[in-house]
């Protein structure tokens, strides 16, 4: 299942997320003398992922 979801992200990324329902969340934390920024992307439509109902 994880491989199928990863493939969905690879395909969406190759299309630069054009016509792909997705959201981006960014968090920033500071501590221990450094600043960390994390970016997360979610796909809103997993209909192209086999077995997506199991997700």
N, CA and C atoms as a LAMMPS dump frame, in Angstrom:
ITEM: TIMESTEP
0
ITEM: NUMBER OF ATOMS
165
ITEM: BOX BOUNDS ff ff ff
-5.0000000000000000e+02 5.0000000000000000e+02
-5.0000000000000000e+02 5.0000000000000000e+02
-5.0000000000000000e+02 5.0000000000000000e+02
ITEM: ATOMS id mol type element x y z
1 1 1 N 0.823 -1.185 0
2 1 2 C 0 0 0
3 1 3 C 0.871 1.254 0
4 2 1 N 1.904 1.281 0.836
5 2 2 C 2.759 2.472 0.911
6 2 3 C 3.406 2.758 -0.437
7 3 1 N 3.781 1.718 -1.153
8 3 2 C 4.395 1.899 -2.47
9 3 3 C 3.406 2.523 -3.442
10 4 1 N 2.147 2.121 -3.368
11 4 2 C 1.126 2.669 -4.26
12 4 3 C 0.879 4.151 -3.969
13 5 1 N 0.853 4.519 -2.703
14 5 2 C 0.659 5.921 -2.325
15 5 3 C 1.876 6.735 -2.738
16 6 1 N 3.066 6.183 -2.528
17 6 2 C 4.289 6.874 -2.945
18 6 3 C 4.275 7.116 -4.45
19 7 1 N 3.831 6.134 -5.218
20 7 2 C 3.749 6.289 -6.669
21 7 3 C 2.763 7.392 -7.054
22 8 1 N 1.665 7.511 -6.315
23 8 2 C 0.694 8.587 -6.581
24 8 3 C 1.343 9.954 -6.385
25 9 1 N 2.163 10.091 -5.341
26 9 2 C 2.872 11.358 -5.112
27 9 3 C 3.905 11.612 -6.2
28 10 1 N 4.61 10.581 -6.625
29 10 2 C 5.619 10.741 -7.683
30 10 3 C 4.955 11.215 -8.969
31 11 1 N 3.814 10.608 -9.309
32 11 2 C 3.101 11.015 -10.524
33 11 3 C 2.57 12.441 -10.406
34 12 1 N 2.016 12.794 -9.255
35 12 2 C 1.498 14.155 -9.053
36 12 3 C 2.629 15.175 -9.104
37 13 1 N 3.769 14.828 -8.522
38 13 2 C 4.919 15.732 -8.525
39 13 3 C 5.436 15.938 -9.949
40 14 1 N 5.446 14.878 -10.736
41 14 2 C 5.906 14.982 -12.126
42 14 3 C 5.017 15.939 -12.917
43 15 1 N 3.738 16.012 -12.55
44 15 2 C 2.804 16.938 -13.217
45 15 3 C 2.755 18.274 -12.499
46 16 1 N 3.651 18.464 -11.517
47 16 2 C 3.704 19.682 -10.707
48 16 3 C 2.358 19.968 -10.054
49 17 1 N 1.645 18.91 -9.686
50 17 2 C 0.373 18.967 -8.977
51 17 3 C -0.705 19.719 -9.755
52 18 1 N -0.541 19.821 -11.078
53 18 2 C -1.56 20.424 -11.931
54 18 3 C -2.755 19.49 -11.996
55 19 1 N -3.932 20.017 -11.768
56 19 2 C -5.178 19.243 -11.778
57 19 3 C -5.169 18.119 -10.742
58 20 1 N -4.427 18.291 -9.661
59 20 2 C -4.388 17.304 -8.573
60 20 3 C -4.861 18.007 -7.302
61 21 1 N -5.876 17.457 -6.666
62 21 2 C -6.367 18.024 -5.407
63 21 3 C -5.328 17.748 -4.325
64 22 1 N -4.707 18.799 -3.818
65 22 2 C -3.685 18.634 -2.783
66 22 3 C -3.652 19.868 -1.897
67 23 1 N -3.106 19.687 -0.708
68 23 2 C -2.935 20.796 0.229
69 23 3 C -1.516 20.758 0.781
70 24 1 N -0.99 21.934 1.12
71 24 2 C 0.345 22.037 1.693
72 24 3 C 0.227 22.682 3.073
73 25 1 N 0.911 22.099 4.034
74 25 2 C 0.977 22.639 5.387
75 25 3 C 2.443 22.863 5.708
76 26 1 N 2.748 24.003 6.301
77 26 2 C 4.131 24.313 6.666
78 26 3 C 4.179 24.658 8.144
79 27 1 N 5.121 24.057 8.856
80 27 2 C 5.333 24.377 10.265
81 27 3 C 6.769 24.835 10.451
82 28 1 N 6.978 25.735 11.397
83 28 2 C 8.314 26.224 11.711
84 28 3 C 8.505 26.148 13.22
85 29 1 N 9.635 25.581 13.62
86 29 2 C 9.977 25.471 15.029
87 29 3 C 11.394 25.991 15.233
88 30 1 N 11.635 26.561 16.39
89 30 2 C 12.961 27.055 16.698
90 30 3 C 13.356 26.529 18.071
91 31 1 N 14.567 26.044 18.165
92 31 2 C 15.079 25.542 19.435
93 31 3 C 16.459 24.953 19.255
94 32 1 N 17.19 24.888 20.342
95 32 2 C 18.546 24.327 20.333
96 32 3 C 19.449 25.018 19.305
97 33 1 N 19.233 26.304 19.098
98 33 2 C 20.094 27.078 18.205
99 33 3 C 19.824 26.872 16.728
100 34 1 N 18.692 26.289 16.39
101 34 2 C 18.39 26.098 14.967
102 34 3 C 16.906 26.33 14.721
103 35 1 N 16.602 26.548 13.483
104 35 2 C 15.221 26.765 13.056
105 35 3 C 14.888 25.682 12.033
106 36 1 N 13.786 24.989 12.238
107 36 2 C 13.386 23.908 11.342
108 36 3 C 12.048 24.247 10.694
109 37 1 N 11.996 24.12 9.388
110 37 2 C 10.761 24.311 8.647
111 37 3 C 10.422 22.991 7.981
112 38 1 N 9.195 22.549 8.195
113 38 2 C 8.73 21.3 7.595
114 38 3 C 7.553 21.608 6.685
115 39 1 N 7.543 20.972 5.535
116 39 2 C 6.439 21.129 4.586
117 39 3 C 5.822 19.758 4.34
118 40 1 N 4.505 19.706 4.44
119 40 2 C 3.758 18.48 4.23
120 40 3 C 2.782 18.697 3.083
121 41 1 N 2.622 17.706 2.259
122 41 2 C 1.623 17.784 1.186
123 41 3 C 0.726 16.559 1.297
124 42 1 N -0.565 16.808 1.173
125 42 2 C -1.531 15.719 1.169
126 42 3 C -2.247 15.699 -0.178
127 43 1 N -2.629 14.513 -0.588
128 43 2 C -3.416 14.364 -1.803
129 43 3 C -4.873 14.19 -1.401
130 44 1 N -5.753 14.932 -2.027
131 44 2 C -7.162 14.875 -1.68
132 44 3 C -7.927 13.785 -2.393
133 45 1 N -7.389 13.259 -3.476
134 45 2 C -8.102 12.254 -4.257
135 45 3 C -7.191 11.063 -4.48
136 46 1 N -7.507 9.966 -3.837
137 46 2 C -6.704 8.75 -3.992
138 46 3 C -7.407 7.724 -4.87
139 47 1 N -8.354 8.176 -5.693
140 47 2 C -9.109 7.238 -6.526
141 47 3 C -8.206 6.478 -7.499
142 48 1 N -7.064 7.035 -7.856
143 48 2 C -6.151 6.356 -8.76
144 48 3 C -5.222 5.376 -8.07
145 49 1 N -5.335 5.277 -6.755
146 49 2 C -4.471 4.381 -5.99
147 49 3 C -5.22 3.069 -5.75
148 50 1 N -4.689 1.965 -6.265
149 50 2 C -5.335 0.681 -5.999
150 50 3 C -5.409 0.451 -4.485
151 51 1 N -6.47 -0.133 -4.024
152 51 2 C -6.681 -0.445 -2.609
153 51 3 C -6.748 0.801 -1.73
154 52 1 N -7.077 1.973 -2.291
155 52 2 C -7.104 3.213 -1.499
156 52 3 C -8.152 3.146 -0.395
157 53 1 N -9.155 2.326 -0.538
158 53 2 C -10.167 2.194 0.514
159 53 3 C -9.554 1.646 1.798
160 54 1 N -8.432 0.965 1.708
161 54 2 C -7.751 0.424 2.88
162 54 3 C -6.946 1.488 3.635
163 55 1 N -6.731 2.62 2.988
164 55 2 C -5.852 3.644 3.565
165 55 3 C -6.446 4.275 4.768
